[in-house]
Amino acid sequence: MKSEHQTHTIPPLYDGRSRVLILGSFPSPKSRESGFYYGHPQNRFWRVLSDVLGEPFPETINARKKMCLDRGIALWDVVAECDIAGASDAALRSAVPNDFDVILSACDIRAVFTTGRTAERLYEKFTGREAICLPSPSPANMAVSYDRLREAYSHITDMLEDE
């Protein structure tokens, strides 16, 4: 598969109540096609996030947006543009970062989580800040059991609780 230059077209999801920022690396072809994050039907992100939040599974993009915003969760990706073939982070080259100050200056973000090692590595490289790395919910990462995924993602709720 030939690498193609891609530009991130999905806007960040956040509002003034956002307390946790969850960053992926770059939207998959299915996410770009659907116009929203974690759009592949086999991706476990929405299932595990709704599970740890104690919310019903959000079937639609609007329900997913509402769940995140109602619970203080912001979503975005680390990379604004890159050369990539398919959906694999391993194929990601020439990454240009998003401007995280867009969210960080508008919200009281208590923690930044990444959904995988590539997002963590790139976020830390571009910002010099640390992030909490969660296992990737991608269908390509089925070696991580759902129970282990749920346990890791449950740390998000710790950061959402009032101090």
Backbone torsions as a table, in degrees:
resi	resn	phi	psi	omega
1	MET	NA	131.4	-177.1
2	LYS	-82.3	137.6	177.6
3	SER	-70.9	137.6	178.5
4	GLU	-126.8	146.5	176.2
5	HIS	-74.6	128.8	-178.6
6	GLN	-127.5	143.6	175.0
7	THR	-115.1	135.5	-179.8
8	HIS	-66.9	126.0	-177.5
9	THR	-118.2	-2.0	-179.0
10	ILE	-91.5	121.9	-178.6
11	PRO	-68.8	154.1	175.9
12	PRO	-63.9	149.6	176.2
13	LEU	-108.1	117.4	178.5
14	TYR	-168.9	163.8	167.3
15	ASP	-149.8	-176.9	-175.8
16	GLY	-63.2	-15.3	179.1
17	ARG	-91.8	-2.6	-177.7
18	SER	-64.9	132.8	-179.0
19	ARG	-121.2	-20.4	-179.1
20	VAL	-128.0	135.0	176.1
21	LEU	-112.3	124.1	176.7
22	ILE	-109.7	123.5	-177.0
23	LEU	-117.1	128.7	167.0
24	GLY	-92.2	-175.1	178.3
25	SER	-85.1	-62.7	-179.2
26	PHE	-156.7	143.1	-176.9
27	PRO	-61.1	138.3	175.5
28	SER	-68.9	165.4	175.1
29	PRO	-54.7	-39.2	179.3
30	LYS	-66.3	-38.9	178.1
31	SER	-67.4	-41.5	177.4
32	ARG	-62.8	-38.4	179.4
33	GLU	-66.0	-42.8	-178.4
34	SER	-79.8	-20.8	179.7
35	GLY	82.9	16.3	178.0
36	PHE	-152.3	164.6	-173.1
37	TYR	-67.6	145.2	174.6
38	TYR	54.6	52.4	-173.3
39	GLY	-86.1	-9.7	178.7
40	HIS	-69.4	130.5	-176.5
41	PRO	-60.8	-22.9	179.4
42	GLN	-90.7	-6.2	178.9
43	ASN	-69.1	134.8	-174.4
44	ARG	-91.7	4.1	-175.6
45	PHE	-56.0	-53.1	-174.5
46	TRP	-68.6	-35.0	178.0
47	ARG	-64.6	-48.5	-176.4
48	VAL	-72.6	-37.4	179.7
49	LEU	-65.0	-46.6	178.9
50	SER	-63.4	-35.9	178.7
51	ASP	-62.2	-51.8	-177.8
52	VAL	-69.2	-25.5	177.4
53	LEU	-83.8	-10.3	-177.5
54	GLY	70.3	32.0	-178.7
55	GLU	-110.0	153.7	173.1
56	PRO	-64.0	150.4	179.6
57	PHE	-60.1	125.1	-179.8
58	PRO	-82.6	110.6	-175.3
59	GLU	-75.4	-32.6	-174.1
60	THR	-109.4	163.7	176.6
61	ILE	-61.2	-43.0	179.3
62	ASN	-61.8	-39.0	178.1
63	ALA	-67.4	-35.6	178.6
64	ARG	-67.7	-44.3	177.4
65	LYS	-61.0	-46.9	-178.3
66	LYS	-61.5	-45.3	179.9
67	MET	-58.5	-47.0	-178.8
68	CYS	-63.5	-50.4	-177.2
69	LEU	-65.7	-40.0	178.5
70	ASP	-63.1	-29.1	-176.7
71	ARG	-100.7	4.0	175.8
72	GLY	83.6	26.3	-177.7
73	ILE	-108.5	129.3	173.7
74	ALA	-103.7	145.6	178.7
75	LEU	-126.3	140.7	172.0
76	TRP	-165.4	-172.0	175.6
77	ASP	-127.0	157.9	-179.2
78	VAL	-71.4	-39.7	-169.6
79	VAL	-97.8	129.5	177.6
80	ALA	-87.9	-35.0	176.6
81	GLU	-157.4	153.9	-176.8
82	CYS	-168.1	174.2	167.7
83	ASP	-102.3	129.3	-177.3
84	ILE	-151.0	146.8	173.4
85	ALA	-113.7	118.9	179.5
86	GLY	69.2	-140.4	-175.1
87	ALA	-113.8	-3.4	-172.9
88	SER	-75.5	127.5	174.7
89	ASP	-58.7	-29.6	180.0
90	ALA	-64.8	-21.9	-179.1
91	ALA	-93.1	2.9	-176.4
92	LEU	-80.0	124.6	-178.5
93	ARG	-134.4	159.5	174.4
94	SER	51.6	47.2	-176.6
95	ALA	-71.9	135.8	173.7
96	VAL	-115.7	128.9	-174.5
97	PRO	-77.2	154.8	167.0
98	ASN	-72.5	162.4	177.8
99	ASP	-90.5	94.8	-174.5
100	PHE	-66.1	-19.9	178.4
101	ASP	-61.7	-22.7	176.0
102	VAL	-53.3	-45.6	-179.9
103	ILE	-88.7	-45.7	-173.3
104	LEU	-64.0	-27.7	178.4
105	SER	-85.5	-16.1	-177.1
106	ALA	-99.6	-12.6	-172.8
107	CYS	-135.4	159.2	173.4
108	ASP	-93.5	74.7	-177.6
109	ILE	-74.9	121.7	-178.6
110	ARG	-91.1	-26.5	-179.1
111	ALA	-155.4	145.6	174.3
112	VAL	-113.0	123.9	176.9
113	PHE	-110.8	147.9	172.6
114	THR	-119.4	148.8	179.1
115	THR	-99.6	66.6	177.3
116	GLY	131.1	161.6	-176.2
117	ARG	-68.2	-36.4	-179.5
118	THR	-63.9	-45.6	178.0
119	ALA	-61.1	-42.2	178.9
120	GLU	-61.6	-49.7	-177.4
121	ARG	-60.3	-45.6	-178.5
122	LEU	-69.1	-40.7	178.7
123	TYR	-60.2	-47.1	-179.0
124	GLU	-66.5	-37.5	177.9
125	LYS	-64.5	-46.3	-175.5
126	PHE	-74.9	-30.8	-172.8
127	THR	-110.6	-22.1	-173.2
128	GLY	75.1	6.2	179.9
129	ARG	-103.3	153.6	177.1
130	GLU	-86.7	153.2	174.6
131	ALA	-132.1	158.7	176.3
132	ILE	-95.1	118.9	-175.6
133	CYS	-88.2	122.3	173.7
134	LEU	-99.6	154.1	175.4
135	PRO	-63.4	145.4	177.7
136	SER	-64.7	133.4	176.9
137	PRO	-86.3	6.0	-176.2
138	SER	-60.3	148.0	174.9
139	PRO	-63.0	-16.5	177.0
140	ALA	-78.5	-7.3	-177.7
141	ASN	-116.2	46.3	-178.0
142	MET	-74.9	-4.1	175.3
143	ALA	-66.4	-23.3	176.3
144	VAL	-88.6	120.1	-178.3
145	SER	-68.1	159.7	177.5
146	TYR	-61.2	-40.1	-179.9
147	ASP	-61.5	-41.6	178.7
148	ARG	-67.9	-39.1	176.7
149	LEU	-60.9	-47.1	-179.4
150	ARG	-61.7	-43.3	179.6
151	GLU	-60.1	-45.1	179.9
152	ALA	-65.3	-45.0	-176.8
153	TYR	-71.4	-18.2	178.8
154	SER	-64.8	-19.4	178.0
155	HIS	-66.4	-21.6	177.0
156	ILE	-60.1	-42.2	-176.4
157	THR	-66.2	-29.3	177.1
158	ASP	-60.5	-36.0	-177.6
159	MET	-80.8	-13.4	-179.9
160	LEU	-91.0	-16.9	-178.3
161	GLU	-69.4	145.0	177.9
162	ASP	-64.8	142.3	-179.0
163	GLU	-79.5	NA	NA
